[in-house]
């Protein structure tokens, strides 16, 4: 008793292995080149610029304004601090019991910085909090009247304005930021 099997001829047996395999390799190489190009565009700033941005972010930023879906929710915070530690860990504020609609805040989060150039710096938070789980555009602000450096971070749903709490001098911090980012001047009346 003999069994016949319907076997598909391999590329070697068909005699066109080179042509078949070359087309597959060209597609793979083309895909890899495109993927590499996209990654380079997304992570446009070099590692040293990214580290400089992380150094500037490092520390405590007091939250001056927190708007989520066009509602001011700053009054719902236990503490109005946004904290950055090193190159990836963030401290996010928790809410008080007074805001029933705002219950899901997570103290620790992971953050990543992406930048194409001085005008395009982005900050991404990986967290369970719906308020921070997003990619934010970063804009540094120079409060000239009060001699304070501020940062605006904004996503589609969340807007945060915060002030750097630093023992570092205002002019040194401003010069450090100028090296890696564009600074927008603002004039807020002098605080006494």
C-alpha positions as CSV (number, residue, x, y, z in Angstrom):
1,X,0.0,0.0,0.0
2,X,1.5,3.3,-1.0
3,X,0.5,6.7,0.2
4,X,0.7,9.7,-2.1
5,X,1.1,13.0,-0.4
6,X,0.5,16.3,-2.0
7,X,3.7,18.1,-1.3
8,X,4.3,21.7,-2.2
9,X,7.6,22.1,-3.9
10,X,10.1,24.1,-1.9
11,X,11.7,27.2,-3.5
12,X,14.8,25.1,-4.1
13,X,12.8,22.5,-6.1
14,X,10.9,25.2,-8.0
15,X,14.2,26.6,-9.3
16,X,13.4,30.2,-8.4
17,X,14.7,30.3,-4.8
18,X,16.9,33.3,-5.4
19,X,14.1,35.5,-6.9
20,X,11.5,34.5,-4.2
21,X,13.9,35.0,-1.3
22,X,15.3,38.3,-2.7
23,X,11.8,39.8,-2.8
24,X,11.2,38.8,0.8
25,X,14.6,40.2,1.9
26,X,13.9,43.5,0.2
27,X,10.6,43.8,1.9
28,X,12.1,43.0,5.3
29,X,15.0,45.5,4.7
30,X,12.6,48.2,3.5
31,X,10.5,47.6,6.6
32,X,13.5,47.8,8.9
33,X,14.8,51.0,7.3
34,X,11.3,52.7,7.6
35,X,11.0,51.6,11.2
36,X,14.5,52.9,12.1
37,X,13.7,56.2,10.4
38,X,10.5,56.6,12.4
39,X,12.3,55.8,15.7
40,X,15.0,58.4,14.8
41,X,12.4,61.0,14.2
42,X,10.5,60.2,17.4
43,X,13.7,60.3,19.5
44,X,15.2,63.2,17.6
45,X,17.2,64.7,20.3
46,X,20.4,62.9,21.1
47,X,20.9,61.2,24.5
48,X,22.8,64.2,26.0
49,X,20.0,66.6,25.2
50,X,17.5,64.2,26.7
51,X,19.6,63.9,29.9
52,X,19.8,67.7,30.1
53,X,16.0,67.9,29.9
54,X,15.8,65.2,32.6
55,X,18.2,67.2,34.8
56,X,16.1,70.3,34.5
57,X,12.9,68.3,35.3
58,X,14.5,66.7,38.3
59,X,13.0,67.8,41.6
60,X,9.8,69.4,42.8
61,X,7.4,71.5,40.7
62,X,4.5,73.2,42.5
63,X,1.3,72.9,40.5
64,X,-0.2,76.4,39.9
65,X,-3.0,75.2,37.7
66,X,-4.4,71.8,36.8
67,X,-7.2,71.6,34.3
68,X,-8.8,68.3,33.2
69,X,-11.4,68.3,30.5
70,X,-12.0,72.0,31.0
71,X,-12.5,71.6,34.8
72,X,-10.1,73.1,37.4
73,X,-9.3,70.2,39.7
74,X,-6.3,71.7,41.5
75,X,-8.5,72.0,44.7
76,X,-8.9,68.3,44.7
77,X,-5.2,67.6,45.4
78,X,-3.8,66.6,48.8
79,X,-0.5,68.2,47.8
80,X,0.1,70.4,44.8
81,X,3.5,68.9,43.8
82,X,4.6,67.2,40.7
83,X,7.9,65.4,41.4
84,X,10.6,64.0,39.1
85,X,13.3,61.6,40.3
86,X,16.1,60.6,38.1
87,X,15.4,59.6,34.5
88,X,12.1,57.7,35.0
89,X,10.2,57.9,38.3
90,X,7.6,60.5,39.0
91,X,5.6,61.5,42.0
92,X,2.1,62.4,41.1
93,X,-0.4,64.1,43.5
94,X,-3.2,62.3,45.2
95,X,-6.7,63.7,45.7
96,X,-8.6,64.6,48.8
97,X,-12.0,63.1,49.7
98,X,-13.7,66.3,48.6
99,X,-13.7,65.4,45.0
100,X,-15.8,62.3,44.5
101,X,-15.4,62.4,40.7
102,X,-11.6,62.3,41.0
103,X,-10.6,59.1,42.8
104,X,-7.9,57.4,40.8
105,X,-4.6,59.0,41.4
106,X,-1.4,57.1,41.6
107,X,1.6,58.5,43.5
108,X,4.3,56.8,41.5
109,X,4.6,56.8,37.8
110,X,7.2,56.3,35.0
111,X,8.0,59.2,32.8
112,X,9.9,59.4,29.5
113,X,11.1,62.4,27.6
114,X,11.1,62.7,23.8
115,X,12.4,65.7,21.9
116,X,12.9,66.5,18.2
117,X,14.4,70.0,18.8
118,X,14.2,73.0,21.1
119,X,10.6,73.7,20.1
120,X,9.3,70.1,20.4
121,X,9.8,68.4,23.8
122,X,7.3,65.8,24.9
123,X,6.8,64.1,28.2
124,X,5.0,60.8,28.6
125,X,3.7,59.4,31.8
126,X,3.0,55.7,32.3
127,X,0.5,55.4,35.1
128,X,-2.9,54.1,36.0
129,X,-4.1,57.7,36.5
130,X,-6.4,58.8,33.6
131,X,-5.3,62.4,34.2
132,X,-1.6,61.7,33.5
133,X,-1.6,58.7,31.2
134,X,-0.9,60.6,28.1
135,X,1.8,62.4,26.1
136,X,2.3,66.1,27.0
137,X,3.8,68.9,25.0
138,X,6.3,70.8,27.2
139,X,6.8,74.5,27.1
140,X,9.2,76.3,29.5
141,X,8.1,79.8,30.7
142,X,10.1,82.6,32.2
143,X,8.1,84.6,34.8
144,X,10.3,87.7,34.4
145,X,8.5,89.8,37.2
146,X,8.8,87.1,39.9
147,X,12.1,85.6,38.6
148,X,10.7,82.1,38.4
149,X,10.9,79.4,35.8
150,X,7.6,77.7,35.0
151,X,6.6,74.7,32.9
152,X,3.4,74.2,30.9
153,X,2.6,70.7,30.0
154,X,-0.5,70.0,27.9
155,X,-2.2,67.0,26.4
156,X,-5.5,66.7,24.7
157,X,-7.4,66.5,28.0
158,X,-5.0,67.9,30.7
159,X,-3.3,71.2,31.2
160,X,-0.8,71.8,34.0
161,X,1.1,74.9,34.8
162,X,3.9,74.4,37.4
163,X,6.8,76.4,39.0
164,X,10.2,74.9,39.7
165,X,11.0,74.7,43.4
166,X,14.7,74.9,43.4
167,X,17.6,76.1,45.5
168,X,19.4,76.8,42.2
169,X,19.6,80.4,41.1
170,X,16.9,81.7,38.7
171,X,19.5,82.8,36.1
172,X,21.5,79.5,36.2
173,X,18.3,77.5,35.7
174,X,17.2,79.9,32.9
175,X,20.5,79.5,31.2
176,X,20.4,75.7,31.5
177,X,16.9,75.6,30.0
178,X,17.9,77.9,27.1
179,X,20.6,75.4,26.0
180,X,18.0,72.7,25.3
181,X,14.6,74.3,25.0
182,X,12.8,77.4,23.8
183,X,11.6,79.7,26.6
184,X,8.5,81.9,26.3
185,X,8.6,85.1,28.4
186,X,5.5,85.8,30.5
187,X,4.6,88.8,32.7
188,X,2.8,87.8,35.9
189,X,2.2,90.6,38.4
190,X,4.8,90.6,41.1
191,X,4.0,88.4,44.1
192,X,4.6,89.9,47.6
